[in-house]
Amino acid sequence: MTTDAHRRQIMAHFRKGLSLTPNESQQLFGKRRLAARILDLRGMGHEIETILEPNENGGRHARYVLIKEAENG
């Protein structure tokens, strides 16, 4: 899968009103570079919030939520 295809999959997921974690991205799309794609999407003008959540290992992981889509989609 290309980087562009991964970004499109993430945006389609967000457009359904769903949030996304790195583990969910791996399970759904087979890709682990979610933080890099979120950075790309923010650079394209999308407003995406990062929520840090505790995980079962005592650490934290990020959950990403689309707040506002860029004007150009």
C-alpha positions in Angstrom: 0.0 0.0 0.0 1.3 3.5 -0.8 1.5 6.4 1.6 -1.3 8.1 -0.4 -3.5 5.1 -0.1 -3.0 4.9 3.6 -3.9 8.6 4.0 -7.1 8.0 2.0 -8.0 5.0 4.2 -7.4 7.1 7.4 -9.6 10.0 6.1 -12.4 7.6 5.0 -12.3 6.1 8.6 -12.4 9.6 10.1 -15.3 10.7 7.8 -17.4 7.9 9.4 -17.0 9.7 12.7 -14.5 7.2 14.0 -11.3 7.7 15.9 -8.1 5.7 15.3 -5.1 4.4 17.3 -1.9 3.0 15.9 -2.9 -0.6 16.8 -6.3 -0.1 15.1 -4.5 1.2 12.0 -2.3 -1.9 12.0 -5.4 -4.2 12.3 -7.5 -2.3 9.8 -5.0 -1.3 7.2 -1.9 -3.3 7.8 0.2 -0.2 8.4 2.0 1.0 11.5 3.1 4.5 10.5 -0.1 6.2 11.7 1.7 9.1 13.4 3.6 9.9 10.2 0.3 9.9 8.1 -1.4 12.1 10.8 1.5 14.6 10.4 1.0 14.5 6.6 -2.8 15.1 7.0 -2.2 18.0 9.4 0.2 19.5 6.8 -2.6 19.2 4.3 -4.8 21.4 6.5 -6.9 18.8 8.4 -7.4 19.5 12.1 -6.8 16.3 14.0 -6.7 16.0 17.8 -4.4 13.7 19.7 -5.8 12.1 22.8 -3.3 10.3 25.0 -4.9 7.2 26.6 -3.5 4.7 29.1 -2.8 1.3 27.8 -2.6 -2.2 29.4 1.2 -2.0 29.8 1.1 1.0 32.1 2.1 3.4 29.3 0.1 5.6 26.9 -0.9 5.5 23.3 -2.4 8.1 21.0 -6.0 8.2 19.7 -6.5 10.5 16.8 -9.8 12.2 16.1 -10.7 14.4 13.1 -12.0 17.8 14.4 -12.3 19.6 11.1 -11.5 18.5 7.5 -9.5 20.8 5.3 -11.5 23.1 3.0 -10.0 21.3 0.0 -11.0 17.9 1.3 
